[in-house]
Amino acid sequence: MPESPAAAIVDAAFCLFETAVGGCGLVWGARGIVGVLLPDASDAATRARARRRYPGARESAPPDDVQRVLRRVQALLDGQRDDLEDVALDLSAIPEFNRRVYAVARAIHPGSTRTYGEVAAALGEPHAARAVGAALGENPFPIIIPCHRVLAAGSRSGGFSAPGGTRTKLKLLEIERAPLGGTPGLFD
């Protein structure tokens, strides 16, 4: 099995922090945020996933710039509107197609959704919906690159590779008060 792109990141550090959906993690390096970890069954499991995905990353107190990102992620998961578009990400290990997909997904604002097909069309590749789904399934920056805002045709949830699967995806959309299946979320 080839080495994961994340394994190529050197001098990375990570921290865990509490949110409205559970214990999340941020991984950072010299060029910006390297990854976001959504909650696992326990902090120990999230910590173990961080160490598997980012070998050599050390658990550390976040520097001020990462602390600001952490607070913004917490606020978003508390229901505040923040698109996080200005958060610096280290995309150096990300394939070019995925970068393009992530740029389109990142422009989807909280409370809004698009379909895999709409993202593919925005890329100028209208028949690439499955490739878009695959790229989003590899997204190391969930929440900051809001892959949860991309749905299957007909506003069906589609997949979600983070812990909790589609249940987590739907919870994130509920927090953002996104319309689901043509109807508002539970909070509207």
matplotlib code that plots the C-alpha trace (Angstrom):
import matplotlib.pyplot as plt

x = [0.0, 1.5, 2.4, -0.4, 0.2, -0.2, 2.8, 5.0, 4.2, 7.2, 7.3, 3.6, 1.9, -1.7, -4.1, -7.5, -10.3, -13.9, -16.8, -20.6, -20.2, -17.4, -13.6, -12.1, -8.4, -6.3, -3.0, -0.7, 2.7, 4.8, 2.6, -0.8, -3.4, -2.5, -5.6, -8.9, -10.1, -13.7, -14.7, -14.1, -15.6, -13.2, -10.4, -8.0, -9.3, -9.0, -5.5, -4.6, -6.0, -3.9, -0.8, -1.7, -2.4, 0.4, 3.3, 5.8, 3.2, 3.6, 0.7, 1.3, -0.4, -1.6, 0.2, -1.9, -2.8, -4.0, -5.8, -7.8, -8.7, -9.7, -12.1, -13.6, -14.3, -15.8, -18.1, -19.1, -20.0, -22.0, -24.1, -22.4, -21.9, -18.2, -17.1, -13.4, -12.3, -9.3, -7.8, -4.4, -4.2, -1.1, -2.2, 1.3, 0.5, -2.9, -3.3, -4.2, -7.7, -8.5, -7.3, -9.7, -12.6, -11.7, -11.6, -15.2, -16.4, -14.7, -16.8, -20.1, -21.2, -22.7, -26.4, -25.9, -25.4, -24.4, -24.5, -21.5, -22.7, -22.9, -19.3, -18.2, -20.0, -18.3, -15.0, -15.9, -16.1, -19.8, -19.3, -16.9, -19.4, -17.9, -14.4, -15.6, -17.1, -13.8, -11.8, -14.1, -13.8, -10.0, -10.5, -8.1, -9.7, -13.4, -15.3, -12.7, -13.2, -16.9, -17.3, -20.4, -22.2, -21.9, -24.9, -25.9, -28.4, -31.9, -30.5, -29.7, -26.9, -24.5, -21.4, -19.2, -15.9, -15.5, -16.3, -20.1, -20.5, -23.7, -25.1, -22.2, -22.8, -26.5, -25.7, -23.2, -25.9, -28.5, -26.1, -25.7, -29.5, -29.1, -32.2, -32.3, -34.3, -36.0, -37.1, -35.4, -33.4, -34.9, -33.7, -35.7]
y = [0.0, 3.4, 5.8, 8.3, 11.9, 12.9, 10.8, 13.1, 16.1, 16.7, 18.6, 18.3, 18.7, 18.1, 18.9, 17.7, 20.0, 19.8, 20.9, 20.5, 17.2, 15.8, 15.8, 17.0, 17.4, 19.9, 18.9, 21.7, 22.3, 25.2, 25.8, 25.8, 23.3, 19.8, 18.0, 18.1, 15.1, 14.7, 12.9, 9.2, 7.0, 8.5, 11.0, 8.0, 6.8, 10.2, 10.6, 7.2, 8.1, 11.3, 9.3, 6.8, 9.4, 11.7, 9.6, 11.6, 14.3, 15.3, 16.3, 19.9, 23.1, 25.0, 28.2, 31.4, 31.1, 27.5, 28.5, 31.0, 28.3, 26.0, 28.6, 29.3, 25.6, 25.4, 28.4, 26.9, 23.6, 25.6, 27.0, 30.2, 31.1, 31.1, 29.8, 29.3, 30.2, 32.2, 29.5, 28.6, 25.0, 23.0, 21.5, 20.3, 16.6, 16.9, 15.8, 18.5, 17.2, 17.0, 20.6, 21.7, 19.8, 21.2, 24.8, 24.4, 22.7, 25.4, 28.1, 26.4, 28.5, 27.2, 26.4, 25.7, 22.5, 21.3, 17.9, 15.9, 16.6, 20.3, 20.3, 18.3, 20.8, 23.7, 22.0, 21.9, 18.1, 17.3, 13.5, 13.4, 13.2, 9.9, 11.3, 14.3, 11.9, 10.0, 13.2, 14.4, 11.0, 11.7, 15.2, 15.6, 18.9, 18.2, 21.2, 23.6, 22.1, 21.4, 18.0, 17.5, 20.2, 18.1, 15.7, 13.0, 13.7, 14.5, 16.0, 12.5, 12.5, 10.4, 9.0, 10.5, 8.9, 10.6, 8.6, 8.3, 8.3, 9.8, 10.3, 12.8, 14.4, 15.0, 16.3, 18.9, 20.0, 20.3, 22.5, 24.7, 24.7, 23.4, 22.4, 18.6, 16.9, 20.2, 20.9, 22.9, 21.2, 20.6, 23.9, 26.0]
z = [0.0, -0.9, 1.8, 2.6, 1.5, 5.2, 6.1, 4.0, 6.3, 8.6, 11.8, 12.4, 15.7, 16.8, 19.6, 20.7, 21.7, 22.7, 20.4, 20.4, 18.4, 20.6, 20.8, 17.5, 16.6, 14.6, 13.0, 11.8, 10.4, 9.2, 6.1, 7.9, 9.0, 7.8, 8.9, 11.0, 12.9, 13.6, 16.9, 17.2, 20.0, 22.5, 22.7, 22.9, 19.6, 18.0, 19.3, 17.9, 14.5, 14.6, 15.2, 12.5, 9.9, 10.8, 11.9, 14.0, 14.8, 18.4, 20.7, 21.6, 22.9, 19.8, 18.9, 18.7, 15.0, 15.5, 18.7, 16.6, 14.1, 16.9, 18.4, 15.0, 14.4, 17.9, 17.1, 13.7, 15.5, 18.0, 15.1, 14.3, 10.7, 9.6, 6.2, 7.4, 3.9, 5.0, 7.2, 5.9, 4.8, 3.8, 0.5, -0.5, -0.3, -2.0, -5.6, -8.1, -8.9, -5.2, -4.7, -7.4, -5.8, -2.4, -3.8, -5.0, -1.8, 0.3, -1.4, -0.2, 2.7, 6.0, 5.6, 1.8, -0.1, -3.5, -5.2, -6.3, -9.9, -9.3, -8.0, -11.0, -13.3, -11.5, -12.3, -16.0, -15.7, -15.6, -15.7, -12.8, -9.9, -8.7, -8.9, -6.9, -4.3, -4.1, -3.6, -0.9, 0.8, 1.0, 2.4, 5.4, 6.3, 7.2, 8.5, 7.0, 3.6, 4.1, 2.4, 4.5, 2.4, -0.7, -1.2, -3.6, -6.4, -5.1, -1.8, -0.5, 2.0, 0.0, 1.8, 4.6, 5.5, 8.9, 12.1, 12.4, 8.7, 7.3, 10.8, 11.5, 8.1, 8.8, 12.3, 10.8, 8.3, 11.1, 13.1, 10.1, 9.5, 5.9, 4.1, 3.8, 1.1, 0.2, 3.8, 6.5, 9.2, 12.7, 13.9, 11.4]

ax = plt.figure().add_subplot(projection="3d")
ax.plot(x, y, z, "-o")
ax.set_aspect("equal")
plt.show()
